[in-house]
Amino acid sequence: MNPVLPWLVLLAPAVAAVVITLTALRRPATAARWSIGAILVSFAASLVLYRAGATGETAVVWLDLPGLRVDFGLRLDALSLLMLLVVTGVGSAIHIYSWGYMRGDPGLPRYFAGLSLFSFAMLGIVLATNLLQLFVFWELVGVSSYLLIGFWYERPAAADAAKKAFLTNRVGDFGFLLGILLVWSVLGTLNLGELRTRLATTPPAWGAVATVAGLLLFCGAVGKSAQFPLHVWLPDAMEGPTPVSALIHAATMVAAGVYLLCRLFFLLNAPALEVIAWTGGLTALLAALLALQQNDIKRILAYSTLSQLGYMVMAVGLSGVGGNPSPAMYHLTTHAFFKALLFLAAGAVIHALHHEQDIWKMGGLARKLPVTYWTFLAGTLALCGAPPFSGFFSKDAILALAWERQHYALFALGVGGAALTAFYMFRLVLVAFTGPAKSQAPDHAHEAPPVMTLPLVALAVPTLLAGFWGVDRWYARQYGGEAAAPHGWAAHLLESFAHAPVAAWGGLLAAAVGFVAAWTLYRRAVSDPLPGLLGAPARWLRDRLYFDELYAALIAATQDLLARVVAAVDRWILAAGLVRGVAGAFELSGRLLRHVHTGNLQTYALLLAAGAVVLLWWTLAR
């Protein structure tokens, strides 16, 4: 392994972020060139490492304390190599697209500095060799997301969304930190390789805390990957620029949680994996339900991300102790391509409609934005799991895993989520791109410039073909197994139906049902018919089942309780016990001393004589 290339992959975006920030570049083109050039350098270096099949570690001493030595290192293996390509490849497309989408924004240098910092932080997570280093970059991802979600900080909604994302993630990260400390206290090391070695001996102390440690580590993934109940921040993160949404949802922040679970999979025991599987399955179904009544094009895609992340987390839990969580990474990889494509295509729509995001004010866009429409449709088909698109293979692998593990309840949740996914995505396509225009917004719509459409076409290629590239077999190497590759594309496509026919046909039938239902209801709709059919439940879904209101009430109640406790402590302990107690003590001592200071000379003489006798006795006694 060339020891320079991993450092080049990591540090190129960091250098760009520092240069743009410290030199206060006022020429947007210069800032864009630095940022785009840096991510392309990282992508090229990642491609070289991937082609060479480089593995191993390179490290320098970071902390050397009594009883604790921590290296700052970079780790290359099957898991990190392909993840580097995903982060830098998708990131490159988003960076290039950003130059067209954000052109003319006065904060463009600040935007590209934040984008480079975000990429640097995610690459640091992928390459980390120990838990402390991973946690540092984990927090840097949170800071970067805060800066980019709140990029238009003059908008109250954007500022609030940034704070909401930051604070919600702190809840999960606190549990993650406790998990790291628990692992270190029991196993005595933070290095990932050494942890695996020491765990092989199965220390008795670890068996007693394995479930707690695994669930605490999972808390970090719950926050970053927006799993229930910490899912509320992700839809509001749409207040940031659309390319930021693409980066968060496809290649960086939310992917970090699933990557963490796969990287630390060897630390998870059976009870923890069961909790993880159910959390993912419930999140997948819940998010799909919430997407049914969203009208903002970006929020619909946001809930689709929540749902797909649920599938990935469920796959990790279903893998079982000593199993192979490669289906989760497989779906993470294909999802990165088609979700980035969907968000960037949505950005092209928003750009063409002068920032209109309500799908019920669109319509007829397929004729005016043909490149955007066809690429968006490709992403939709991949998301719905239609063959031969990449999403079919990766989602089928997860459903097949649930069926093979005989976890039929989670299999049913997965199939139900697939039907709902097809329904809400084709609802979006039919309302926004087909039929007549529903407002004046589409009247002057025009296709985006090439700097925005070329990344769409580039991402459409892996959206269609990534299922044939052996991504699943590559990830399987990380966990000690690799299936033989089928000969030919047709054989690869049919393999899913031969290997797990119930899963393949179940997912396909569910998607077909969702499509037919959407076609029936929305083919000619000028307003949403679903509220009339569902009644009150439609309103509940539109209001996101009132999770935000519930959390606001819980926070307010908690604040009120804490305020009452603090007030009681202040009144009865600080004021009554300390302040008044000290005053009372001085008052009592004054009253006692008043009996001594009588002004009578005989009394003073008696006290003086008594004192002299005591002093003489003490001296003689010594």
C-alpha positions in Angstrom: 0.0 0.0 0.0 1.3 3.4 -0.9 1.3 5.2 2.5 0.8 8.6 0.9 -2.4 8.0 -1.0 -4.7 7.5 2.1 -3.4 10.7 3.6 -4.0 12.5 0.3 -7.6 11.1 0.2 -8.3 12.5 3.7 -6.4 15.8 3.7 -7.2 17.2 0.2 -10.7 18.4 1.3 -9.3 19.7 4.6 -6.7 21.8 2.8 -9.3 23.2 0.5 -11.5 24.1 3.5 -8.6 25.8 5.3 -7.4 27.7 2.2 -10.9 29.0 1.4 -11.5 30.0 5.0 -8.2 31.6 5.9 -7.7 33.5 2.7 -11.3 34.7 2.8 -11.6 34.1 -0.9 -14.1 36.6 -2.3 -14.0 35.3 -5.9 -16.6 32.5 -5.9 -15.0 30.8 -8.9 -11.7 30.4 -7.0 -13.4 28.9 -4.0 -15.3 26.5 -6.2 -12.1 25.4 -8.0 -10.3 24.7 -4.7 -13.3 22.7 -3.3 -14.1 20.8 -6.5 -10.4 20.1 -7.3 -9.8 18.8 -3.8 -12.7 16.3 -3.9 -11.7 15.2 -7.4 -8.1 14.5 -6.1 -9.6 12.5 -3.3 -11.8 10.5 -5.7 -8.8 9.8 -8.0 -6.6 8.6 -5.1 -9.5 6.5 -3.8 -9.9 4.9 -7.3 -6.2 4.1 -7.4 -6.4 2.4 -4.0 -9.5 0.5 -4.9 -8.0 -0.7 -8.2 -4.9 -1.9 -6.3 -7.0 -3.6 -3.6 -4.9 -1.8 -1.0 -5.2 -3.0 2.5 -3.4 -2.2 5.8 -2.9 0.6 8.2 -0.7 3.7 8.4 -0.5 5.6 11.7 1.3 8.2 13.7 1.3 8.6 17.5 -1.4 11.0 18.6 -1.7 10.6 22.4 0.9 8.9 24.6 -0.2 9.0 28.2 0.5 6.7 31.1 -1.8 3.7 30.5 -3.2 5.1 27.3 -1.6 5.3 23.8 -3.8 6.4 20.9 -2.6 6.6 17.3 -4.0 8.7 14.5 -4.2 6.2 11.7 -5.9 5.4 8.5 -7.3 1.9 7.9 -7.9 0.4 4.5 -9.9 -2.8 4.0 -12.8 -4.0 1.8 -15.3 -1.9 3.8 -13.4 1.4 3.8 -12.2 1.1 0.2 -15.6 1.0 -1.5 -17.0 3.5 1.0 -14.2 5.9 0.0 -15.3 5.6 -3.6 -19.0 6.3 -2.6 -18.1 9.3 -0.5 -15.7 10.9 -3.0 -17.5 9.8 -6.2 -21.0 11.0 -5.1 -19.4 14.0 -3.4 -17.6 15.0 -6.6 -20.9 15.0 -8.5 -22.5 17.1 -5.8 -19.6 19.6 -5.7 -19.8 20.1 -9.5 -23.6 20.5 -9.4 -23.3 23.0 -6.6 -21.3 25.4 -8.8 -24.4 25.7 -11.0 -27.0 25.6 -8.3 -25.4 28.1 -6.0 -24.1 30.5 -8.6 -24.7 34.1 -7.6 -25.1 33.4 -3.9 -23.1 35.9 -1.9 -22.0 33.2 0.6 -20.6 30.9 -2.0 -17.0 30.7 -0.6 -18.4 29.9 2.8 -20.6 27.2 1.2 -17.7 25.5 -0.5 -15.6 25.7 2.6 -18.4 23.9 4.6 -18.8 21.4 1.8 -15.1 20.5 1.9 -15.1 20.3 5.7 -18.1 18.0 5.5 -16.3 15.7 3.1 -13.1 15.7 5.2 -15.1 14.7 8.3 -16.9 11.8 6.6 -13.6 10.5 5.1 -12.1 10.7 8.6 -14.9 8.4 9.9 -14.4 5.9 7.0 -10.6 5.7 7.6 -10.5 5.8 11.4 -8.4 3.1 13.1 -9.7 3.7 16.7 -12.8 4.7 18.5 -11.5 8.0 19.8 -10.4 9.2 16.3 -13.7 8.0 14.9 -15.6 10.0 17.6 -13.7 13.2 16.8 -14.6 13.0 13.1 -18.1 11.9 14.1 -18.6 15.2 16.0 -17.0 17.1 13.1 -19.6 15.7 10.8 -22.2 17.1 13.2 -20.6 20.5 13.3 -20.4 20.6 9.5 -24.0 19.6 9.1 -25.0 22.4 11.5 -23.1 25.0 9.4 -24.5 23.8 6.1 -28.1 23.2 7.2 -28.1 26.7 8.6 -26.2 28.2 5.6 -29.0 30.6 5.0 -29.0 31.6 8.7 -30.9 34.8 8.0 -34.0 32.6 7.5 -35.5 31.6 10.9 -36.6 28.2 9.6 -33.0 27.3 8.5 -31.5 28.5 11.8 -34.0 26.5 13.8 -33.4 23.4 11.6 -29.7 23.6 12.1 -30.1 23.8 15.9 -32.6 21.0 15.9 -30.3 18.7 14.0 -27.3 19.6 16.2 -29.2 19.1 19.5 -31.0 15.9 18.4 -27.7 14.4 17.4 -26.1 15.3 20.7 -28.6 13.0 22.4 -27.4 10.0 20.4 -23.8 11.1 20.6 -23.9 11.2 24.4 -24.9 7.5 24.4 -22.2 6.8 21.8 -19.6 8.3 24.0 -20.7 6.3 27.0 -20.5 3.2 24.9 -16.9 4.0 23.8 -15.9 4.6 27.5 -17.6 1.3 28.5 -15.8 -0.6 25.8 -12.4 0.9 26.8 -12.9 0.3 30.5 -13.7 -3.4 29.9 -11.4 -4.3 27.0 -8.6 -1.8 27.7 -8.1 -0.5 24.2 -9.7 1.8 21.6 -7.9 0.4 18.5 -10.4 -1.4 16.3 -8.0 -4.2 15.4 -7.0 -4.8 19.0 -10.6 -4.8 20.1 -11.4 -7.6 17.7 -8.4 -9.6 19.0 -9.2 -9.1 22.6 -12.8 -9.9 22.1 -11.8 -13.3 20.6 -10.8 -14.3 24.2 -14.3 -13.3 25.4 -13.4 -11.7 28.8 -16.0 -12.5 31.4 -16.4 -8.8 32.2 -17.4 -8.2 28.6 -20.2 -10.8 28.6 -21.8 -8.9 31.5 -21.9 -5.5 29.7 -22.0 -6.6 26.0 -25.7 -5.7 25.5 -25.5 -2.4 27.2 -22.3 -1.4 25.4 -23.8 -2.5 22.0 -27.0 -0.5 22.6 -25.0 2.6 23.7 -22.9 2.4 20.5 -26.1 2.0 18.6 -27.3 5.3 20.1 -24.8 7.1 17.9 -26.2 5.4 14.8 -29.8 6.3 15.9 -28.9 10.0 16.0 -26.8 10.2 12.8 -29.0 7.9 10.7 -32.2 9.5 12.1 -33.8 6.3 13.4 -36.9 6.3 15.5 -37.2 8.1 18.0 -34.5 10.6 16.9 -35.8 10.8 13.4 -37.3 14.3 13.7 -34.3 16.3 12.7 -33.8 15.0 9.2 -37.0 16.3 7.4 -36.3 19.8 8.8 -32.7 19.6 7.5 -34.2 20.3 4.1 -34.0 24.0 4.9 -30.4 23.9 3.7 -29.4 24.2 0.1 -30.5 21.2 -2.0 -26.9 20.0 -2.8 -26.3 19.9 1.0 -29.5 17.7 1.3 -28.1 15.4 -1.3 -24.7 15.1 0.5 -26.4 14.6 3.9 -28.8 12.0 2.6 -26.6 10.1 0.1 -22.9 10.0 0.9 -22.1 11.5 4.3 -24.0 12.1 7.5 -26.9 9.6 7.5 -24.7 7.0 5.9 -22.3 7.3 8.8 -24.6 5.6 11.3 -25.0 2.5 9.1 -21.3 2.4 8.4 -20.6 2.6 12.2 -22.8 -0.4 12.8 -21.1 -2.4 10.1 -17.6 -1.3 11.3 -18.4 -2.2 14.9 -20.5 -5.2 14.1 -18.2 -7.6 16.0 -19.0 -5.8 19.2 -22.8 -6.4 18.9 -24.4 -9.4 20.6 -27.7 -11.1 19.9 -30.0 -9.0 22.2 -28.5 -5.8 20.8 -28.9 -7.0 17.2 -32.6 -7.8 17.9 -33.2 -4.3 19.1 -31.4 -2.9 16.1 -33.4 -5.0 13.7 -36.8 -3.9 15.2 -35.7 -0.2 15.3 -34.8 -0.3 11.7 -38.0 -2.1 10.6 -40.3 0.2 12.5 -38.5 3.3 11.2 -38.8 2.0 7.6 -42.5 1.6 7.9 -43.1 4.8 10.0 -41.2 7.0 7.6 -43.0 5.5 4.6 -46.3 6.3 6.2 -45.3 9.9 7.0 -44.2 10.4 3.3 -47.7 9.7 2.0 -49.1 13.2 2.9 -46.0 15.4 2.4 -46.3 18.0 -0.4 -42.8 19.5 -0.4 -40.7 17.6 -2.9 -37.6 17.6 -0.7 -39.5 16.5 2.4 -40.9 13.5 0.5 -37.4 12.5 -0.5 -36.3 13.1 3.1 -38.8 10.6 4.5 -37.8 8.2 1.8 -34.3 8.4 3.1 -35.5 7.7 6.6 -37.3 4.7 5.3 -34.3 3.3 3.4 -32.0 3.9 6.3 -34.5 1.8 8.3 -34.0 -1.1 5.8 -30.2 -0.8 6.2 -30.4 -0.8 10.0 -32.8 -3.7 9.9 -30.3 -5.6 7.7 -27.6 -5.1 10.3 -29.8 -6.5 13.1 -30.9 -9.5 11.0 -27.4 -10.5 10.2 -27.0 -12.1 13.6 -23.9 -12.7 15.7 -21.0 -13.8 13.5 -23.1 -13.1 10.4 -22.5 -10.9 7.4 -24.0 -7.4 7.4 -23.0 -6.8 3.8 -26.6 -6.4 2.6 -26.8 -3.2 4.7 -23.6 -1.8 3.1 -24.9 -3.0 -0.3 -28.1 -1.0 0.0 -26.1 1.9 1.5 -24.0 2.0 -1.7 -26.8 1.8 -4.2 -28.9 4.2 -2.2 -26.1 6.8 -2.3 -26.3 6.8 -6.1 -30.0 7.0 -6.6 -30.8 9.2 -3.6 -28.1 11.8 -4.7 -29.6 11.6 -8.2 -33.2 12.2 -6.8 -32.1 15.2 -4.7 -30.1 16.8 -7.4 -32.9 16.3 -9.9 -35.3 17.8 -7.3 -32.9 20.7 -7.1 -33.0 21.2 -10.8 -36.8 21.3 -10.6 -36.6 23.9 -7.7 -34.1 25.9 -9.7 -36.3 25.9 -12.8 -39.4 27.0 -10.8 -37.6 29.8 -8.9 -37.6 27.9 -5.6 -41.1 26.5 -5.7 -41.1 23.2 -3.8 -44.8 22.3 -3.5 -45.6 19.5 -5.9 -49.2 20.7 -6.2 -47.9 23.9 -7.8 -46.0 21.9 -10.5 -47.3 19.7 -13.3 -46.3 19.1 -16.9 -42.5 19.3 -16.1 -41.7 16.1 -18.1 -42.0 18.1 -21.4 -40.1 21.2 -20.2 -37.3 19.4 -18.2 -36.7 16.1 -20.1 -33.3 15.3 -18.8 -34.4 16.1 -15.2 -37.5 14.0 -15.7 -35.9 10.9 -17.1 -33.1 10.9 -14.5 -35.6 11.5 -11.7 -37.7 8.6 -13.0 -34.6 6.4 -13.0 -33.9 7.3 -9.4 -37.6 6.6 -8.6 -37.5 3.2 -10.2 -34.3 2.3 -8.3 -35.8 3.5 -5.0 -38.9 1.4 -5.6 -36.8 -1.7 -6.3 -37.8 -2.2 -9.9 -35.5 -4.5 -11.9 -32.9 -4.1 -13.4 -32.2 -0.9 -11.4 -29.6 -1.2 -8.5 -32.2 -0.7 -5.8 -33.9 -4.0 -6.8 -30.8 -6.1 -6.0 -29.9 -4.4 -2.7 -33.4 -4.2 -1.3 -34.1 -7.8 -2.4 -31.0 -8.8 -0.5 -32.5 -7.3 2.7 -35.9 -8.9 2.2 -34.2 -12.2 1.4 -32.2 -12.0 4.6 -35.4 -11.4 6.7 -37.0 -14.4 5.0 -34.0 -16.7 5.5 -33.8 -15.7 9.2 -37.5 -16.6 9.5 -38.2 -13.2 10.9 -41.5 -13.0 9.1 -42.8 -9.9 11.0 -39.8 -7.8 9.8 -40.2 -9.3 6.4 -43.8 -8.1 6.4 -42.7 -4.6 7.5 -40.2 -4.6 4.7 -42.7 -5.6 2.0 -45.3 -3.1 3.4 -42.6 -0.4 3.3 -41.9 -1.3 -0.4 -45.5 -0.9 -1.4 -45.7 2.5 0.4 -42.5 3.6 -1.2 -43.8 3.0 -4.7 -47.0 4.8 -3.8 -45.5 8.0 -2.5 -42.8 8.2 -5.1 -45.1 7.8 -8.1 -47.5 10.2 -6.4 -44.7 12.7 -6.6 -43.8 11.8 -10.2 -47.4 11.9 -11.5 -48.3 15.1 -9.7 -45.1 17.1 -10.5 -44.1 15.8 -13.9 -47.2 14.7 -15.7 -50.6 16.3 -16.4 -51.3 20.0 -16.8 -49.5 22.7 -14.9 -51.2 23.3 -11.6 -50.0 26.9 -11.2 -48.1 29.6 -13.1 -44.8 28.4 -11.7 -44.1 25.9 -14.5 -44.9 28.4 -17.3 -41.4 29.6 -17.8 -39.5 26.5 -16.5 -36.4 25.5 -18.5 -33.8 22.8 -18.3 -30.9 23.4 -15.9 -27.4 24.2 -17.4 -25.0 21.4 -18.3 -23.0 21.9 -15.0 -26.2 20.7 -13.3 -27.5 18.1 -15.8 -24.2 16.3 -16.4 -24.0 15.1 -12.7 -27.5 13.8 -13.1 -26.6 11.7 -16.1 -23.4 10.6 -14.4 -25.3 9.4 -11.3 -28.0 7.7 -13.5 -25.4 5.3 -14.7 -24.6 3.6 -11.4 -28.3 4.0 -10.5 -29.1 1.6 -13.3 -25.9 -0.6 -13.4 -24.5 -0.8 -9.8 -26.5 -4.0 -9.1 -24.4 -5.8 -11.7 -21.0 -4.6 -10.4 -20.6 -7.2 -7.6 -20.8 -4.6 -4.8 -22.4 -7.2 -2.5 -19.6 -9.7 -3.1 -17.0 -7.0 -2.5 -18.5 -6.2 0.9 -18.8 -9.9 1.8 -15.0 -10.2 1.7 -14.9 -8.0 4.8 -16.8 -10.6 6.8 -15.1 -13.7 5.5 -17.2 -14.9 2.6 -17.8 -14.3 -1.1 -20.4 -15.8 -3.4 -19.5 -16.9 -6.9 -20.5 -14.3 -9.5 -23.2 -15.3 -12.0 -22.2 -15.4 -15.6 -23.9 -12.7 -17.6 -26.2 -9.8 -16.8 -29.4 -11.9 -17.4 -28.2 -14.6 -15.1 -27.4 -12.0 -12.4 -30.9 -10.5 -12.8 -32.6 -13.9 -12.6 -30.4 -15.0 -9.6 -32.5 -13.1 -7.2 -35.6 -14.9 -8.2 -33.9 -18.3 -8.1 -32.1 -17.7 -4.8 -34.9 -16.1 -2.8 -38.1 -16.2 -4.9 -40.5 -15.2 -2.0 -38.4 -12.1 -1.3 -37.9 -11.1 -4.9 -41.5 -11.6 -6.0 -42.8 -10.2 -2.7 -40.9 -6.9 -3.1 -41.8 -6.7 -6.8 -45.5 -7.3 -6.2 -45.5 -4.8 -3.4 -44.0 -2.1 -5.7 -46.5 -3.0 -8.4 -49.4 -2.6 -5.9 -48.0 0.8 -4.8 -47.6 2.0 -8.4 -51.1 0.9 -9.4 -52.6 2.6 -6.4 -50.7 5.9 -7.2 -51.7 5.7 -10.9 -55.3 5.2 -10.0 -55.5 8.1 -7.6 -53.1 10.7 -9.1 -53.0 10.2 -12.9 -55.4 13.1 -13.5 -55.6 14.6 -10.0 -55.6 18.4 -9.6 -55.8 18.1 -5.8 -54.9 15.4 -3.3 -57.7 12.8 -3.1 -56.1 10.9 -0.1 -57.4 13.2 2.7 -61.0 12.6 1.5 -60.4 8.9 1.5 -58.5 8.6 4.8 -60.1 11.5 6.8 -58.4 12.3 10.1 -55.4 9.9 9.6 -54.4 11.9 6.5 -54.2 15.0 8.7 -52.2 13.1 11.3 -49.7 12.0 8.6 -49.5 15.5 7.2 -48.7 16.8 10.7 -46.0 14.0 11.1 -48.0 12.2 13.8 -47.3 15.2 16.0 -43.9 14.0 17.1 -42.5 17.5 17.1 -45.4 18.7 19.3 -44.9 15.7 21.6 -41.2 16.3 22.0 -41.8 20.1 22.5 -44.3 19.2 25.3 -41.9 16.7 26.9 -39.1 19.2 26.7 -41.3 22.0 28.2 -42.5 19.6 31.0 -38.9 18.6 31.7 -37.8 22.2 31.8 -40.7 23.0 34.1 -39.8 20.1 36.4 -36.2 21.0 36.5 -37.1 24.7 37.2 -39.3 23.6 40.2 -36.5 21.4 41.5 -34.0 24.2 41.2 -36.4 26.6 42.8 -37.0 24.2 45.7 -33.2 23.7 46.2 -32.7 27.5 46.1 -35.5 28.2 48.6 -35.0 25.4 51.1 -31.3 24.5 50.9 -29.5 27.5 49.6 -31.7 30.3 51.0 -33.0 28.6 54.2 -30.1 26.2 54.9 -27.1 28.2 53.9 -27.9 31.9 53.8 -30.4 32.0 56.7 -28.4 29.2 58.5 -25.2 31.2 58.5 -27.0 34.4 59.5 -28.7 32.4 62.4 -25.4 31.0 63.5 -23.8 34.4 63.7 -26.9 35.7 65.6 -26.7 32.8 68.1 -23.0 33.3 68.6 -23.6 37.0 69.2 -26.2 36.2 71.9 -23.9 33.8 73.6 -21.0 36.3 73.6 -23.3 39.0 74.9 -23.4 37.1 78.3 -19.6 37.2 78.5 -19.2 40.9 77.6 -21.1 42.3 80.6 -19.0 45.3 81.2 -18.3 44.1 84.8 -14.6 44.2 85.8 -15.0 41.4 88.3 -16.3 39.1 85.6 -13.4 39.9 83.3 -10.9 39.3 86.1 -12.5 35.9 86.8 -12.4 34.9 83.1 -8.7 36.0 82.9 -7.8 34.0 86.0 -9.6 30.9 84.6 -7.8 31.3 81.3 -4.5 31.5 83.0 -5.2 28.4 85.1 -6.2 26.4 81.9 -3.1 27.6 80.1 -0.8 26.7 83.0 -2.4 23.2 83.3 -2.0 22.6 79.5 1.7 23.7 79.7 2.5 21.5 82.7 0.6 18.5 81.1 2.9 18.6 78.1 
